[in-house]
Amino acid sequence: MKILITGGAGYIGSHTIIELSKIPGFEIISADNFINSTPETFSRIKKITGREIKNYPVDLTDFNAAKLIFSENPDLAGIIHFAALKAVGESVKNPVLYFRNNLNSLVNLLGLSSEKKINYFIFSSSCTVYGNIRNLPVSETTPLLKTESPYGFTKLAGERLIEDFCLSNPLFNAIVLRYFNPVGAHISGTIGELPINAPNNLVPIITQTAAGIQKKMFVHGTDYPTRDGTCIRDYVHVSDIAKAHVLALQHLIENNGNANFEIFNLGKGLGVSVLEVIAAFEKISGMKLNYEIGPRRAGDVDAIYSDSSKAEKILGWKPLAGLEEMMGSAWKWQKVLSGI
Ligand SMILES: NC(=O)c1ccc[n+]([C@@H]2O[C@H](COP(=O)([O-])OP(=O)(O)OC[C@H]3O[C@@H](n4cnc5c(N)ncnc54)[C@H](O)[C@@H]3O)[C@@H](O)[C@H]2O)c1
């Protein structure tokens, strides 16, 4: 069965290619224009899996370029759609860029899926769709509050678009996965998060600071209504997230004909503060991190963590890695990248 992974050179896409490659019977192609990644990721994937992945370096917002992938692969059966821009702060500064990139690419893929009769679709969503929620942990039935950023809105609108598409196409089967905070790197240290610009997520900021790429880092806000005043998030290992995609794809295939639109939270269910993440890093690395307290960042919610029992019950998903393993693998990857 041939599966298109969009954003296959990206952080979660590349880890998902590795996990899906372990399952017999799947052929994988990718579409990634390297707006936030590099082609080298595919050589790294080959080192781990022995597989050469064909990538189409197209911008998926370009309908004709996207269409070519479908024409050249008439046997395509499903799509795992990762490709999107994901920096909350950048989306606040440039909402049009985010709406255009994240929504036009999805519209194109859904249009082409309908034309080419592709029936399996997995969408990368985010816990950001819950907004600044007070009622924790959040489950899939928790009512959504206003999204705090244009990025969050693109995820919410994407979910809605897919839900409506499923209603009008009963043969189309989609799963929306709402990730909490994917961190860490492949156990081999061969691939991991590779921010092209200055990273916006906490863990690569920590590892880049420890590696000396950034002189110091800022903790954005210590006046949040949380136990130590810093933001609380639900960190989950990227390979655990990747495995959830394999399970979701198998669920879609096996359950063909049942509920054709489902949403799953993917988090560990533990709220961890920024200062606690820093402490875990300092423990595993034996280093003292150079950080300062800075102002809040636009678009950040106070605290969020997941009730992921639905994914456990229905998909059989259980995130295994703990915080120290997440930080250890992220640091191992950073050391490979920085030649330390
Ligand atoms: N990493 C996180 O913390 C996180 C959390 C929640 C949701 N998500 C979502 O998961 C998905 C994957 O995230 P990631 O962390 O792997 O990001 P990433 O930036 O590492 O990967 C995304 C990939 O998509 C590609 N891409 C973006 N726009 C494209 C376009 N128009 N055409 C072709 N390729 C394009 C980029 O080059 C990149 O390689 C995204 O949809 C993101 O919004 C990520």
The ligand as an ORCA input file, in Angstrom:
! r2SCAN-3c Opt
* xyz 0 1
  N       6.614     19.862     16.446
  C       5.602     20.244     17.207
  O       5.817     20.680     18.336
  C       4.175     20.121     16.728
  C       3.127     20.158     17.668
  C       1.816     20.048     17.220
  C       1.556     19.910     15.864
  N       2.588     19.893     14.991
  C       2.301     19.758     13.555
  O       2.944     18.596     13.076
  C       3.329     18.777     11.717
  C       4.788     18.448     11.560
  O       5.541     19.270     12.434
  P       7.117     19.184     12.519
  O       7.501     19.539     13.901
  O       7.593     17.929     11.930
  O       7.505     20.419     11.597
  P       8.696     20.556     10.544
  O       8.759     21.992     10.164
  O       9.930     19.913     11.048
  O       8.163     19.686      9.318
  C       7.221     20.172      8.410
  C       7.781     19.898      7.030
  O       6.822     20.353      6.065
  C       7.493     21.019      5.024
  N       6.538     21.970      4.452
  C       5.926     23.001      5.068
  N       5.101     23.627      4.228
  C       5.181     22.965      3.043
  C       4.551     23.114      1.793
  N       3.698     24.118      1.545
  N       4.849     22.238      0.803
  C       5.723     21.231      1.009
  N       6.353     21.030      2.178
  C       6.084     21.905      3.185
  C       8.707     21.659      5.673
  O       9.783     21.862      4.773
  C       9.077     20.647      6.753
  O      10.055     19.731      6.330
  C       2.966     20.215     11.364
  O       1.718     20.197     10.714
  C       2.840     20.889     12.704
  O       1.962     21.979     12.669
  C       3.898     19.975     15.377
*
